[in-house]
Amino acid sequence: MSIRNLVEIKAVMPRNARLIGLDIGEKTIGMAVCDPGFTVASPIGTIRRTKFTQDAQELARAMKDRDVRGLIIGLPVNMDGTEGPRCDSVREFARQILMRPQFFGNVEPEIAFWDERLSTSAVDRMMIEWDMTRKRRDEVVDKMAAAYILQGALDYMKRAEQEAAPDADADDADDDGGRG
């Protein structure tokens, strides 16, 4: 288990493994999971925060049930790009996860962070546009924010992968197919 940059995490994942996205708040932890192809993030639920040990055990159960091998944790960076006490708290949560491999059995999750600035605000705006009641928004905002965070990370990984790959279209344009 280690903390990696986002581009590295996909390369170290076993085949068909999934990632779980976390929106770590003071009262709840929103969770979302992606498909094995790292394409789509789907909200799966929340953990009501109690003590770290109980929170981590509940997270471990959710991961085991879905063959999750990596965590994408939303990092609440300030609007000016600096990290404050909330970032310190999230980083400490990740460090504590790494210190308790026994919770995860034979699965040693990899961890990466994703800048989650404005994720909850964006999700709130979407749910208002969908005409969701305030009560319903309060019930789902954390898991929806986790899906928003995870989807942003997945999209970033896909773009990075495409930029790193040789340009197949350019190769096709140079090939006249032997029709000289």
N, C-alpha and C positions, 0 to 999 in steps of 0.2 A: 504494500500500500504506500502510495506517495501522492504528493500534490504535484500536478503536472500542468503544463500550459495546454490550452484547449486543442491545439492542433495535434499534440502528441497523444492525447487520450484515446482517440479512435484506433490508432496504430497498435496500442497495447491491449485492446479489448479482444477477448476470445470470440470466435465466430458465433453469430446469433445472440450475442449478449446485448443487453440494453443499458441505457443510461436513465438515471432518475434525476429530475430537476427539483431543487429545493428552494423555497422562498422562506427564509428563516425570520420569523417575527418574534416579538416578545411573548405573545400568548399562544401562537400556533406556528406550525411548520406546514406550509403548503407543499404538496407533492404532485409531480407529473412524471410520466414515463414515456419513452419513445419506442418505436418499433425497432426490430433488429437491424433494419436498413438505415437507421439514424436519419429518418426522413420527417416523421410527424410526431409531435409531442401531444400527449393527451393527459388531462388532469385526472388524478386518481383519488385524491382525498387530502385530509389534513391530520396532523398529529396535534392534539391539545397539549401544550407544553406543561410539564410537571417538573420532574427531576431529570437531569441529563441521562442517567442510566436508563430510566424508563423510556425516554424519548428515543434513545439510541436503539434500544431493544425493539421498539415498535417500528423504527426505520429498517432495522435488519430483517424483521419479518416481511415487511412490504417488499424489500429487495429480493429476498429468497423466493417469495411467491411469484415473482416476475422475471427471474433470472437476470437481475440487474447486477452489473459489475463495475459501474462507475457513477460518480455523483457530480452533477453540475450544480454548484451552489451559487445562488445570486449574491453578489457582493454590493452592498448599498453604498456606493461611492457618492460623495457629495457632488452637487451640480458643477462645482469648479474643478472637479477631478481629484480632489484630495480625499484621503481616507480619515474618517473620524472614529469615534467610539463604537458606532454600530458595526463598522468594518472589522474592528478589533474583536468584537463579540462573535461575529460570523467566522473569522479566521480561527478563533479559539475553539469554536464548535468543531471545525474541521480537524484541528489538532487533537481534540479529545476523541474524535472518531478513530483517528489513526492510532491512538494509544490503547484502543480496546478491540483488537482484532478478534478476540474470543467471541464477540457478539455476532460476527459475520461468518463463523464456521470456517469452511475451507474456501470461502469467497473473500478475497482481499480487494476491496473496492479501490479504484483510483479516483482521485478528486481533482476537479478543475473549478475555477471561479469564472463567473460571467458578470460583467457590469450590469446591474439591474436598475440603473437610474430610470425613474419614471415608469417602471413596469406596472406597479399597482395603479398609478394614475391612468395609464393607457388602458388597462383592463377595466377600470371603473368607467371610463368614457365609452368603451365598447358595450358594456352591459347596460349603461343608460340608453345608448342608441338602440339596443335590443328591447328597450322598455321593461327591463327587469325592476321589480320592486326593490326598495332599499333593503328590506329584510332578506330577500333572496340574494341580493348582491353581497350582503354581509356573510351569508352562509357559504358562498362559493369563491369569494375574491382571492383567498390565499392559494387555493389549488389552481385557479385560473392564472394567477400571477406566476406560479411555478411553471405552468405550461408555456406562458409567454417567455419566461427566462430560458427554459430549455429549448424552445423553438428558435429563439434568437441565436443560441449557441450552436444548434444544429445547422442553421442557415449559414452561420459564419464558417463552420467546419467545411461545409460543402463548397462555399466560395473559395476557401483556402486550398482545398483539394483540386478544384478546377484550375485555379491559377498556377498551381505547382505542376499540373499535368502538361505534357507537350500539346501544342495546339493542333488537334486532329484535323480541323477544318483547313488550316493552312497546308497541311500535308496533302489533303485531298485536292486542293486547288492546283498544286504543283504537279499532280499526277494526271496525265491525259488519258490514262487507262490503256495505253499502247496504241492509241488511235492517231499518232503523230501526224 
